[in-house]
């Protein structure tokens, strides 16, 4: 994640930690080093992350990069681009682009 942020230099990045619910949200401003605080684990439902950005007071992301093993329940496609950073051999999703990553 840090190399993506260093390369793209967004003004801010929201990191959401989730499994079947969003457990924590950290926001990092341009130039800040990421400090990860993983939370959750277990069954995955991708919907809560997308529902977070569907809230009336939430700013929709320019792009959502979802780091996952791709095993979980998918929501309907959002109006913004989604990149699935797959840590498994799964290379298909019902929407967005799947990019395999090495752990």
C-alpha positions in Angstrom: 0.0 0.0 0.0 2.8 2.4 0.8 4.3 2.1 -2.6 1.0 2.8 -4.3 0.5 5.9 -2.1 4.1 7.1 -2.7 3.7 6.7 -6.5 0.2 8.2 -6.8 0.5 10.9 -4.1 -3.2 11.3 -3.3 -4.2 14.2 -1.0 -5.5 11.6 1.5 -6.1 7.9 1.9 -8.7 6.2 4.0 -7.8 2.7 5.3 -10.8 0.7 6.4 -10.3 -2.5 8.4 -13.1 -5.0 7.9 -14.4 -8.5 7.7 -18.2 -8.7 7.9 -18.2 -5.1 9.4 -16.0 -2.1 9.3 -14.0 -2.1 12.6 -11.7 0.9 12.2 -11.0 3.7 9.7 -7.6 5.5 9.6 -7.1 8.5 7.4 -3.6 9.5 6.2 -2.7 12.8 4.6 -0.2 13.2 1.7 3.3 12.6 2.9 2.3 10.6 6.0 3.8 7.2 6.5 1.1 4.4 6.7 0.8 2.8 10.1 -1.4 -0.3 9.9 -3.7 -1.5 12.7 -5.3 -4.6 11.4 -8.6 -5.6 13.0 -11.3 -8.2 12.4 -10.8 -11.5 10.7 -13.0 -14.3 9.8 -15.9 -14.3 7.3 -15.8 -11.6 4.7 -18.6 -9.5 3.4 -17.4 -6.8 1.1 -20.6 -4.8 1.4 -19.9 -2.8 4.6 -17.0 -1.0 3.0 -19.1 0.1 0.0 -22.0 1.0 2.3 -19.6 3.2 4.3 -19.0 5.3 1.1 -22.7 5.3 0.2 -23.5 7.3 3.4 -24.8 10.8 2.6 -22.0 12.5 4.5 -19.2 10.3 3.0 -17.0 11.4 0.2 -16.9 8.8 -2.5 -13.4 7.6 -3.3 -11.6 8.5 -6.6 -10.8 4.8 -6.6 -11.3 2.0 -4.1 -8.4 -0.5 -3.8 -9.6 -3.5 -1.8 -6.9 -5.9 -0.5 -8.5 -9.3 -0.1 -8.2 -13.0 -0.7 -11.4 -12.5 -2.9 -13.5 -14.9 -0.8 -16.6 -13.1 0.4 -20.0 -11.7 -0.6 -19.9 -9.0 -3.2 -22.3 -6.0 -3.3 -23.7 -4.3 -6.4 -21.1 -2.4 -8.4 -20.5 1.2 -7.2 -20.2 4.3 -9.3 -16.5 4.6 -8.7 -13.6 2.4 -10.0 -12.7 -0.6 -7.9 -9.4 -2.5 -7.9 -9.4 -5.9 -6.1 -5.8 -6.5 -4.9 -6.0 -10.3 -4.8 -3.8 -12.2 -2.3 -5.1 -15.5 -3.7 -5.2 -17.2 -7.1 -8.8 -15.9 -7.6 -8.6 -13.5 -10.6 -12.2 -12.7 -11.3 -14.8 -10.4 -9.6 -18.3 -9.4 -10.6 -17.1 -5.8 -11.2 -13.8 -3.9 -11.1 -10.3 -5.0 -12.0 -8.5 -7.8 -10.2 -4.8 -7.4 -9.7 -2.8 -10.2 -8.2 -0.3 -9.2 -5.5 2.5 -11.0 -3.8 2.4 -11.0 0.0 
